[in-house]
């Protein structure tokens, strides 16, 4: 009985897409720390409560994504081992788990953070779990572009958790970075899995417009991303440490985007680009954080 309970908990946690949630939380936490002028730090209890609330809400959205996509997940090798397709968790259990996480997460934000952050988190949850997963994903090849707004919200949520909305224009720069990063990140995966998306009739860009067109879009968005990542420096939000990091990381991303086009025989280049894009986002936000507190180590 205990073993069955442990297995159930493990499978429920698998529904939460914890690796994705951890990246979401990183961008949110960096948003929290950037919201406070260096060398000061945000209140640690507030950071903890905001992280719990945002993390639970993100996990809730992931669970609902699993429920909605159960049928197509059974037909894709990338997803057919998930708990729902394997019958390890029932739809009722998954829905109950998703609702519980969402209610607890939003409740923590309302009670221990602030109402603005709770409302924005709820909008983000609905944007991903309902608008993107239930409608946009199946309706338009621009699904990931439009739906990317939900995934780009966490830095703003982190910022408002600390400031309540003051100087939010700086948080919007962080939002813009993640928003522009999302299409080349996901389209690289879509190219790698194009046959599977075609099989389940999901209109990802390489399915509807072809791989060559998608590769050009990846390059164009990556160029735009490099430009956008310079904005925090130009607006005085960050300094030279961040600028150098952003340019180096952006140059590597551009190298991958160019190689997707120039090395068509490399069947793994799209996957390599997708993998690098995850590390790219993590490193660029860490660079923002290091740059923000650099003065402390030089005093």
Secondary structure, 3 states (H helix, E strand, C coil): CHHHHHHHHHHHHHCCCHHHHHHHHHHHHHHHHHCCCCCCCCCHHHHHHHHHHHHHHHHHHHHHHHHHCHHHHCCCCCCCCCCCCCCCCCHHHHHHHHHHHHHHHHHHHHHHCCHHHHHHHHHHHHHHHHHHHHHHHHHCCCHHHHHHHHHCCHHHHHHHHHHCCCCHHHHHHHHHHHHHHHHHHHHHHHHHCHHHHHHCCCCCHHHHCCHHHHHHHHHHHHHHHHHHHHHHHHCCCCCHHHHHHHHHHHHHHHHHHHHHHHCCCCCCHHHHHHHHHHHHHHHHHHHHHHHHCHHHHHC
